[in-house]
Amino acid sequence: MAKHAGSVFCVDVTGLEPDSGQPAYARICERIRAAIVSGALAPNARLPSGRTLAQDLGVARNTVDWALDQLVADGYIVRRRGAGSFVAARLPERDAPPLTPARAAGPVAETEPPRLSRRAQALRAYPGHYTAASAVPFTPSLPPIAAFPRAVWNRLLQREAGKPGDEYWQYGASNGLPALRSAIAAHASAMRAVRCSPEQVVVVTSTQQAVELAAKVLADPGDAAWCETPGYQPVQHCLRAAGMEVVAVPVDDSGLNVEAALALNASARLAYVTPAHQYPLGVEMSLQRRKALLAWAHSHDGYVLEDDYDGDYRYLGRPIASLQGMDEHGRVIYIGSFNKILFPGLRIAYAIVPEALIAGFVDAKHAADGHTALLMQGALAAFIHEGHLGRHLRKTRALYDERRIAFVEQAAALADLLDFGPAIAGMHVAGLFKRELGRGLDDRAIAETCARAGIVVHPLSKYGASERSGLVFGFAGATRADTRAGLAIVRRAIEAALAHDAAN
């Protein structure tokens, strides 16, 4: 088999003939496994991308993906977020049976893997994680876990678990514990000028679940949803999996371009936005755009999903009022999360919905998973009511601001390569490659180079950017020393990519 130029894959996977009774993905899986066990592929060796393997082997991309998924599930390969697939450092038992799938009796036709639903195919565009996200500089959206008051949290967990009664040990209300809904309503009202009662709060596990519930309650398959581009991809794939058409709406310095959205599809049912701190560019939606968005929702029977994912962290300028607080017609679903401001493993977020939609959201939550974990809800309610959340936010706001300043100061050394966006809120900042560097600079390859050196940055193209590529940096988890060392790695990666492009 002829190899594409530049291929680094040296394992022959063509030896198992098609008439062996195995589908293509199983033959690929078996040969890679054999190469790993024999030592032909060494521990920690990096595999080519799925796209490259598919091209080299002359098979469909899904065929390779299924083979790699099986190897991951059986412990022979690990996936590192932003870096790719690697041979596991420690392998399963050497006498493990071959990775040949069980087959029904009788002849098996040479076919592709089982047909996936359109929803599953949509989700494959943003595959799930098989390993934990790396908490290293500059991973976006990961708070520094060391800053969280674990001793306080553990004490509250033990106290709540030891309470008499059965509140945490039986099925709970789908909308959440009353104590937590009350605490969330008070927090959102005080911090973000959200107008709500505890009855309007629905406790969920994540922003994605809140959006999924909104899609189920407010839209039918085939309906359209406006989404910021570049924007938060997990939500977009969540909407696609719900059967909605995602309308990619451009973002500029004033946020989502409502005029462009109207030209693309004025009859959209939903609009997903991050108005206080656009993800990932960091811009703030202007007042004019906010008013235009609310006017569209009111006049076109649409709804706005306002994701205020890091609204508690603003370092410069006036506090930004929520869209929900401006809404006079019950057209905004406000979404907040504790997974980013406390710790990602918590899995507690919330939606604040208009009164007319409460029943629909609670029914959808009940159908989705019944309710969010009750003991964790109880501990979080106590954490908020007893003032620990306020203290944690004050502490981390000061810590992140210090790290933000250090990042901005030291990132000035990359001003010849990157144009950095706003850095006045949140926990990340985006840097776009200078226009004079050309549009062909591969931000994904640069991110992979950084990952191999121990630094995690996200390529802007991952978020749907097409006009200009760039990198997204999370600064909250990086000390000043980490920032200095990490930015040096980024510079070397960009310069290497420029040299490679020049040579070709």
N, C-alpha and C positions, 0 to 999 in steps of 0.2 A: 504494500500500500504506500502510495506516495505521500510524503509528509509536506505540510505547508512550511514555507520558510519561517524559520524562527521557532519551530516546535521543539520543546524540550522533553517530550514524552517518549520514552525509549522502550516501553513495554508492549510486546506484541499481543494484541487481543484478537487477532484474526484466526488463531489456530483452531478454535472450536467451530466446526463447520455448521452451516445453517440446518443441515438435516440431522443434527444431534438431538433434536427434540426440545431444545431450549430456545426461548425468545432471545432477541439480540441483547436486551439489557442484562439478562442473566449471564450470557457468555462474557460480556464486558465485566460484569461484577466478579465472576469467578476468576478471570485471568488477572485482574488487578489484585484481588485477594491473594492469589497464589504468588504474585510478584512480591507482595508485602511480606508474606510468611517466609518466602525463600530468602529475603534480604535484598532482592533486586531493587526494591524501593525501600530506602532506609527510613528508620524512625524520624519523624519530623520533616521528611521530604515534602516539598510543596508540589501539588498536582497542578496541571494547567487548568484554566477555567473550563466550565462546562461547555461554553461556546467553542473554545479551541478544540477540546476533545471531540465534540460532535463533528466539527469540520475535518479533523484528522482521520476519524474513523468512518466518515461517510454515513452517519446515522442522524436521526432527528435529535434535537436538543433534549426533548422529553426523555428519550431513551437513555441518554447519559445521566440526566438528573435522577431517574429512577435507580440506576445502578449505583450512583454515589450515595443516594439516600439510604439504600440497603446497607452499604458499607459503613455509613455513619451509625445506623441503628445497631449494627453488629459490633461496633467498637473498633473497626480497623482504620477509620478516617475520622478526623475531627474538623469542624468548620470554625474558623476564627473570623469574627465579624469584621468586615472591611478588608480582610487579608486573603481569604480563599480557603481551599481545602488542603489538609496536610495529613500525612501518615501519622497515626497515633504514636505517641512516645512509648506507651506500653500496650502490647497487643493482647487480644484474648488468648485463651489456651491454644497451644499449637495444634492440639489434636481435635480442635473444633471441626464440626462437619462442614463440608463445602457450602457456600452460600447459594445453594440451588433451591428455588422456591418449590413448595409442594405442588404437585400437579394432579389433576383429575385423571382417572383411568382413561385409556384410549389415546389416540393420536392427538398431538397438540399442534395447531397451525402456527406458522411463523408470523406472529402478530406483534404489534406494539403493546405496551402495558395497558391494563384495563382503561376504558374510556372514562375520563373525569368529567364531572358536570361543568357547565360553564362557570358556575360560582367557584369551583375548585381551580379551574384554569385561570380565573382572574386572580385568585390568591397566590398562584404559583409565581406571578410576576413580582411578588414581594414575599419570598419564602420565610417560613418560621425559623426560629433559632434553635439549634441543637446544643449550643453551649451558652454559658452566661456571657453577657456583654462585658467587655474588659473595662474595668474602672481605672484607666490610666489616662494621663494627659494626652490629648485634649478631647476626650470622649464627650460629645455633646449630650445634654439632657441627663447626665448622671451627677447627682450631688455627691460631695465628698462624705462618704458614710461615717468617717471618723468624727465629723462634726455633729452627728446626731446623738442626743442624750440617751444612750442605750440603757444606762442604769435606771433612769426614770421610767422609761418605757417598760422595762422588765418588771419593775415594781408594780406598775399599773396593771400589766397583764396578769401577774400573780394575784393581785388583789381582786381584780374582776373575776378571774377564774374561780376564786374561793368564795364568791358571794353565794348566799343561800338562794334557793329557788332554781327554776329551770329556764330562765330567760335565754341563756346562751346555749342551751343543750337540746333545744327542740327546733322545729321549723319556725322561722321568723317572718315578720311582715316583709313583703317584697320591696316596699319602698324604703326600708331601713329602720333601725332603732329610733324611737322618738327622741331619745337624748342626743343622738348624733345629728339628726335632722335639725333639731333646735340649735345645736352648736354651729352647724354649717350655715344656717340662715343668719345667725347673728354675726358670724365671721364675714360672710359675703356682703352683708349690709354695711358693716363698719369699714371694711377694707376696700371694697370695690363699688360702693354705692348701688348695690343690687337691691331691687325692691321685691321682697318676697316674704312669705310666711313659711314656717316649717313644713306645712302641708304640701308646699310646692317642690320640696326637695325629694329627689329620688336617688338613693345611694346605689352606685354601680361599682364595677371593678376598675374601669379605665375610661379614658376619653373615647377609645374605640367602641366600647360597649354603649356609651351614651349616644354616639353617632349611629350605631347600628339600631338601637331602639328607636331613634328619631326616624330613620329610614323605614322601619317596619310600621310605625304609627302614622307617618305623614305622607308616605310616597308609595306608589305602586310600581311594579317592574316596568321599566321603560321610561319612567319619569327622569327628568334631568336634575343634576345638582351642580351648582357653580362651585369650583374649587380653585384656590389660589395656586398660581404656577409661576415660579417654583413654590412648592408647598409640602405639607406633611403627608407623605405617601401612604402610611398605614391607614389613615382615614379614607383616602381616595380608594384604596383597594377594598376597604370595608364597604364603601358605597357601591362599588362595582359588584362585589359579591352579593349584595342585597338586590341586584338586578337593575341598579340605576345607571343612567348614562352620565359619566363625569365630563363636565364642560370645563376645560382648562382655561382659566381667566388670567390674563397677565397681571402682574403686580409691578407698580412703579414706586416712586418715592412717597406717594400718598396712599399706598396700600392697594387693595383690590380695585381694579378699574371697572367701576359699575357701568359706565357707558359702553365699554367693550363687551361686558357680560350681556347687556341688553341686546347688543347687535348679534352676539353669538346665539343666544337662546333666551328670549325674554320670558318664556313660559316655564322656566325652571321651577321646580317645586321647593328645592332647598338651596341654601348658600352656606358653605362652610368657610369661616373666616377666623383669623387670629388678629383682631384689630389693634390690640394694645401693644403687641410686639410680634410682628409678622414672622412666622416660622418658614424658612430659616433666615431671611434677609434682615430682620430686625427693625423694619420701618414701622411707623405708626400710621394707622388709617386716619386721614384728615377728617375734620368735622363735616366738610361738604360731602365727602364720600359716605360717611356714616349716615347722614340725613338721606342721601340718595338711595342707599341700601335699604333703609327702613321704609322709604316711600315705595320702593319696588315691592317689598314684601307685603305692604298693606294693599297696594293697588292690584297685584297679580296673584293674591292668595298664596304667597310664598312664606317660607319660614327661614330664619337666620339661625345657624348653629354657631354660637360665639364661644370659641375655645380660648379661655383665659388661663393658659397652661402655666404661666409664670408671672401672673399679674402682681404677686406679692413682692416682686423684686424690681424696684425702680430706684435709680441712684441719682439722676439729675432731672430737673424740671418738675413740673406740676404732676400730681397724680392723674392718671387717665381714667375718666369715668367709663363705666361699662356701657356697651350698646343696650343691654337689657334695661339699664336705668333710664335710657332715653326713649324706650319703646312705650308708646301710648296705646297700642292696639293688640297686645298679646301675640307678637310675631317673633319673639326671640327666645331661644332655648339657650340658657347660659350653662356652660360646662366648665367645671374646675376639677383639679386633681391634687391629691396629697402624695401621689407617687413620686413627683419630682421635687416637692419642697421638703418631704420627710425622707422616705427611702423607697426605691422602686418595688421592693418585695412586699410592700404593704398591700397593694392592689385595692385601694379605695379611692374612688372619685365620686362625682355627683353631677346630676343635671337639675337645674332649677327651671321648671316648666310653667307655662301659663296655666291658670286654674282650669281652663276648659280642656286641657290635655292631660291632666293628672291621671285620670282613670286609664286612658290609653297607654301611657308610659308604664304604669304599675302592672297592667295586664301583660305588656310586652316583656317586662323584667321577670315576671313570674314564669312566663313561657320559656325565657332564655335560660335561667339557672336558679329560679326560686328566689334566692336572696344572696346578698354578699355575706361573707363570713361574720357571724354574730360576735364572737369574742373580740376579734380585731376591731369591730365597730364600737364595742363597749369601751375598749382601751383608748381608742381615738377620741371618743366623746369625753372621757375623763381628761385626756391630754389637753383638749381644747378648753374645757370648762375650768380647769384648775390653773390656767395661764401658761402652761408649758409651750403651747404653740406660739403664743406671742413672744415669749422669751427666745424660743428657737429662731423665729423669724428675725428678731432684732440682732441676734448673734450672727446668724448666717448672712444677713444683709450687710453687716459691717465686714465680715470675712470676704464675701464675694466682691464687694466694692474694692477692697484692698487688692484682690487678685485681678479684678478688671483693670484697675489703674496700672498694675504691673504689666499686664498683657498689652495694653494700649501703648505704654511707653516702649516696651521692648519690640513690639510688632512694627514700630516705626522703621526698624532696620530692614524690613521687607517692603518698604514703600516703593521700591523700584520694580517689584514683582506683583504686588497685590494692592488693590483698592479696597480698603476695609469699610464696611457698612457701619451703621449706628451701633454704639456700644454703651448705651445709657440705661439698659434694662436687661433683665433675664440672666441667663447663665452661658450664653454663647454669642459669638460674633462671626459674621461671614466675610470672607475676603475674596474678591473677584480678580482674576488674572488681568493684568494691564491689557488694554485693547491692543497696544502695539506688539504684544507677544503673540498675537494671532488667535484665531478661534479654534485652532486644531489641538491646543494643549490638552492632553488627556488627564483630567483631574482624577479619574478612577485609578489610573496607573500610578499617579503620584501618591494617592492615598495608600495604595498597596505597598509602595516603597517605604512610606513612613511607618506603616504597620510592621513591616519586617524589622524596622529599627526600634520598635517599642512605643511608637507614638500613634494614637488614633485620631485622625481627622476624617471628616466625611466629605466626599466629593459633592459639589453643588449639583452636578448632573443627577445624582441620586434622588434629588427632590424635584426632578422634572425640568431643570434649567436647560435651555437650549441656546439662548442668545450669547451668553458668556459662561464659561466654566469657572470654577473656583473651589474653595475649601471652606468648611465650616468648623470652627474651633470652639470647644467648650472650655471656658476659662475658670469655672468655679472650682474644679477639682485639681488645679495646678498651682503649686507654690511658685514663688518668684524664681527659684532655682530650676524647677521643672519647666517653667515657661521659657527661660533662657535656653536651656538645653534642647527643648522641643522645637523651638523656632529655628534653631541652627540645623536640626534634622530636616525640617520642612524646606529650608533654603537649599540644602544640598539636593533634596529630592526634585525640587523644581528646576534647579540648574542642570541636573543630570537629564531631566526630560527635555529641556531646551537643547542641550548638546546632542541628544539622540535625534531630535527632530531636525537639527541643522545638518547632521551627518547623513540623513536620509532624504 
